[in-house]
């Protein structure tokens, strides 16, 4: 609640609702990795929505319950999540390339 300058959880929630990427996604030019977990409990569908709105180089990486990697931020499969993210970074940034 501190960043919003309020002591009210409700007011902080209402203020956070105002933050969107509407009118911004077309300005993003850097490569983006979007993770999309099955059974996302906080923002279901928003990963795909963001992916579709982006015009920059992008990749959507899905995580499934069958992998033990579902739910917000893939808490039950941290090593799989980190491996996929770091692999994407290596590939995107050209790590190890000569």
CORMO-V704671 format. One record per pair of residues at least 12 apart in sequence whose C-alpha atoms are under 6 Angstrom apart, sorted by the first residue. I is the first residue (numbers start at 1). J is the second residue. Records with the same first field share a line. If there is no record, write none. Layout:
I->J, J
This chain:
25->54
26->55
29->56
31->57, 58
32->58
33->58, 59
34->60
35->60, 61
36->61, 62
37->62, 63, 70, 71
38->64, 70
39->70, 71
40->71, 72
